[in-house]
Amino acid sequence: MKFIIIYITHPNIKEAKRVAKHLLEKRMIACVNYFPIESAYWWKGEVVSAKEIVSLVKTKKENWAKVKKAVEAIHPYETPCIMKLETESNLSYAKWVKRETK
């Protein structure tokens, strides 16, 4: 069974949890994992580095547009990173993701 993981970067754990809580309460996602990272990237003509939090959210493929729109509406970054990763899993986990999302 196919579903998606959405990779989202956040400025800190508080913001990551705020975004995830919104998505979970709306049942757009079934689960989220948080990871601390250090990023380096071009921003407004300069290379910058920052400590960030990545959240990996799991949902059904058909929820991609809804999740992306919801994150864009509440995310604090001017240009948030919201990337879809298509994946497959064991059947019991995929059924759980499907059952827990609208």
N, C-alpha and C positions, 0 to 999 in steps of 0.2 A: 504494500500500500504506500502511495506517495503522499508526502506532505512537505512543508517548507520550514526552514529555519531562517529567521530574519535577524541579521547582524546589525546592531545599533550601537553607536558610540555615545557616551554621555560624559559631562564634565566631572561628575562625582557619583558616589553610590546613592546619595539622597535623591538626585534627579533620576537615576536609573530606576530606582524603586518606585518613584512617583509615576513615571511613564508606564512601567510594568503593571502597577496596581490598577491604573486606569484600563489598560488592555485586558487584564484578568477580570475585573469587575464587569466589563462589557462582554466578557466571554469570547473575545476575539482571538485569544491565545489560550493554550492549555497549560503552559509551563514557561519558566524563564530561568536562565542561569546567568550569573554575574562573574566577570573576570577583570581584575585590574590589569591595565596595559600601559605602556609608554608609547606614544605616537610621535612621529616626525612627519611634517607635511608642509607644503607651500600654502601660505595664507597671506593674501594682500601684498604679494611681491617679496615675501621673506620666507625663509625656512624656519619653522618654529617647532618646538617639541613641547609635549604636555603629557601629564599623567591623566588617564581617562579610565572609564569603566566601559567594558563591552557587555551588552546583554545579548544573549542568544534566546530568542523567543520561538516557540514551536506552535505551529498552527496548520490548518488545512490550506491547501494551495489556493482555493477560491477566496480565502480571506486576505490575500496579499494587498489588494487595492484599499480595502477598509483599514487594515493595520497601518499601511504607509500614510494614508490620509490622516488618521488619528494621531500618529506620532508627529507628523509635520505640524499639526495644529497646536500641540502642547510642548514640543521640544524647545529647550532654551537656545540651542545653536541657531545661528543665522543660516547655516548650510549643514543640516544634520546628515550623518552617514546612516542610510537605511538600505541594506542590501539583502536581496532574496537569494537563498541557497536552496536549490531543489535537492531532495534527498529521499532515501527509502529507509525503512526500519523493519524491525521484526513486527509481525502481524499484531500481536497483543498490544504493543506500544502504540502503533498507528491507530488501532481501534480506540484506545484510550484518548488520544489526541482528538480524534473525530468526535467522540462522545462528549468531551469537555468543552468544545467550541461550538459556537452557533454558525 
